[in-house]
Amino acid sequence: TLKTFRKANATLIARTMGVEAAAYQAGHSKVSMTRKHYIEEYKEALDARAVLDSFSPNHLAPPENQAVERGRAEH
């Protein structure tokens, strides 16, 4: 949906250029509006790559059960 696209766009801009740039791009006069309603927070999730990769016959298993932030793998 358009709202999902706007949120994804604002989140990407905020993470690469800063929250002020995301607010400007969204047309918001207050950064707090952008931060509260449009920027997705990182959420920690269990690293399930090994389980998902096991469905592939040519998989390479990553380290077991490491917690990673969605959208940002830790190396």
N, C-alpha and C positions, 0 to 999 in steps of 0.2 A: 504494500500500500504506500501511498505518498508519505504518510506519517512515519512508517518504518524507514523509508529512504531518507527522510529528513533527519531522523535519529542516527542512522548509520553514518550519514554525511557529517553531522555535527560531531559525532564521536571520533571519527577519523581525523577531522581537522583539529579537534581539541588535542588529540594525542600526538599529532605531528607538528602543529603550529601554535598550539596554546588555546586556552578557553576563550580569550578575547577574540581571536580570529574566528573561532566557531560561532560566537555570538554575532559578530559582524556579518558573517556569511548568512546566518539564519535571519538577519534583520531585526535582532533583538537589541533594545537599548540597554538592557541590564544583563550582565553576565550571569547573575543568579537565576534568571529565567532559563537560560540555556543549560546551565549546570543541573538545575532541578528537573527539567522536563525532557531534555534532549540528549544528554551525554550518559551513555551506559557505563556503569561502574564495572571494574574487573571483578569477576567472581571466581573463587578458587574451586577447582573441580578435580576429581580423581583422574589421573592419567590412564585412560582406557585404551591407548593405542595398541598395546600388545594383544588385547582381546580382539579388537577390531581387525588388526593385521593378521590374526590367526586364520581368518577366512580366506586369505590369499595364499596360494601355494608357494609363492616366492617372497615371503615376508622377512623383514629384519625386525627382531623384537627390541624395543627400547628398554631401558632400565625399568624394573618392576615397580608398580604402584607408587610412583612419585606424584605428589600434588603439583599441579601447574595452574597458572592463571589462564582462564579462557582467553584466547587471542594472543597469548604471549608465552611461548614455551621456554622453559629455563634450560640452559645448556651448561 
